[in-house]
């Protein structure tokens, strides 16, 4: 875990690392989730990465940074499970080919890019 201050803007950024790789970054504008670089045989983030991200997403929801209930989860698409981040129908893929996802800080509306 680390906190950085941008020398030009004085903006603080909070980062959480898993095995020295950043998986979560919170700034004044957004929350960035990263796949962690460790995957299962199908290219989805490891269980450890998903569990850590879900704990951090719960905390961000409780603090009012994002809507409550945002999760990293598996969803069936066709004949396979894919890893998603979001809530309800507002989701985006998080896997080995989609390394980063941005969630805009807005506790009233979920925006995932």
C-alpha positions as CSV (number, residue, x, y, z in Angstrom):
1,X,0.0,0.0,0.0
2,X,1.2,3.5,-0.8
3,X,0.1,7.1,-1.0
4,X,1.5,9.4,-3.7
5,X,1.2,13.2,-4.0
6,X,1.5,14.7,-7.5
7,X,4.0,17.5,-7.3
8,X,2.2,19.7,-9.8
9,X,-1.5,19.2,-8.8
10,X,-1.0,18.2,-5.2
11,X,-3.5,15.4,-5.8
12,X,-3.2,12.3,-3.6
13,X,-3.4,8.8,-5.0
14,X,-3.9,5.7,-2.8
15,X,-2.5,2.4,-4.3
16,X,-2.8,-1.2,-3.1
17,X,-0.3,-3.8,-4.3
18,X,-0.5,-7.6,-4.6
19,X,3.0,-9.2,-4.9
20,X,4.5,-5.8,-5.8
21,X,2.0,-5.2,-8.6
22,X,-0.6,-2.4,-8.3
23,X,-4.2,-3.8,-8.4
24,X,-6.1,-0.8,-7.0
25,X,-5.6,2.9,-7.4
26,X,-7.9,5.6,-5.9
27,X,-7.6,9.2,-6.9
28,X,-10.0,12.2,-6.6
29,X,-11.5,11.4,-10.0
30,X,-11.6,7.7,-10.4
31,X,-10.8,4.2,-9.2
32,X,-8.5,2.1,-11.3
33,X,-8.6,-1.7,-11.0
34,X,-5.9,-3.9,-12.5
35,X,-5.9,-7.6,-13.3
36,X,-2.8,-8.2,-11.1
37,X,-0.8,-10.2,-13.7
38,X,-1.7,-13.6,-12.2
39,X,-4.3,-15.6,-14.1
40,X,-6.1,-19.0,-14.1
41,X,-5.8,-21.3,-17.1
42,X,-8.6,-19.3,-18.9
43,X,-6.8,-15.9,-18.5
44,X,-9.0,-14.6,-15.7
45,X,-7.5,-12.9,-12.7
46,X,-6.5,-15.2,-9.9
47,X,-8.8,-16.0,-7.0
48,X,-6.5,-14.0,-4.6
49,X,-6.6,-11.0,-6.9
50,X,-10.4,-11.2,-7.2
51,X,-10.8,-11.5,-3.4
52,X,-8.5,-8.5,-2.7
53,X,-10.3,-6.4,-5.3
54,X,-13.7,-7.3,-3.9
55,X,-12.7,-6.3,-0.4
56,X,-11.4,-2.9,-1.7
57,X,-14.5,-2.4,-3.8
58,X,-16.6,-3.1,-0.7
59,X,-14.7,-0.4,1.3
60,X,-14.9,2.1,-1.6
61,X,-18.7,1.5,-1.7
62,X,-19.0,1.9,2.1
63,X,-17.0,5.2,1.9
64,X,-19.3,6.5,-0.8
65,X,-16.7,6.7,-3.5
66,X,-18.7,4.4,-5.8
67,X,-22.1,2.8,-5.5
68,X,-22.4,-0.1,-3.0
69,X,-22.4,-3.6,-4.4
70,X,-19.8,-3.2,-7.2
71,X,-17.9,-6.6,-7.5
72,X,-15.5,-8.6,-9.5
73,X,-17.4,-11.8,-10.5
74,X,-17.8,-14.5,-13.1
75,X,-20.6,-14.3,-15.7
76,X,-21.6,-16.9,-18.2
77,X,-21.2,-15.7,-21.8
78,X,-22.0,-18.4,-24.3
79,X,-20.4,-21.5,-23.1
80,X,-17.7,-20.0,-20.8
81,X,-17.3,-17.9,-17.7
82,X,-15.7,-14.5,-18.1
83,X,-14.5,-12.2,-15.4
84,X,-16.4,-9.0,-15.0
85,X,-16.3,-5.9,-12.8
86,X,-19.4,-3.9,-12.1
87,X,-23.0,-4.3,-10.8
88,X,-26.1,-5.4,-12.6
89,X,-25.9,-4.7,-16.3
90,X,-23.2,-2.0,-15.9
91,X,-20.1,-4.3,-16.3
92,X,-16.9,-4.6,-18.1
93,X,-14.4,-7.4,-18.7
94,X,-11.3,-7.7,-16.5
95,X,-8.9,-10.4,-17.8
96,X,-5.5,-11.0,-19.3
97,X,-6.4,-9.1,-22.5
98,X,-8.2,-6.3,-20.6
99,X,-5.7,-5.3,-17.9
100,X,-7.2,-2.1,-16.5
101,X,-10.7,-0.9,-15.7
102,X,-11.6,2.7,-14.6
103,X,-14.6,3.4,-12.4
104,X,-15.6,7.0,-12.2
105,X,-16.0,8.2,-8.6
106,X,-19.7,8.8,-8.3
107,X,-21.7,7.2,-5.5
108,X,-25.0,7.8,-7.4
109,X,-24.1,6.3,-10.8
110,X,-21.8,3.5,-11.8
111,X,-19.6,4.2,-14.8
112,X,-17.1,1.5,-15.7
113,X,-14.6,2.0,-18.6
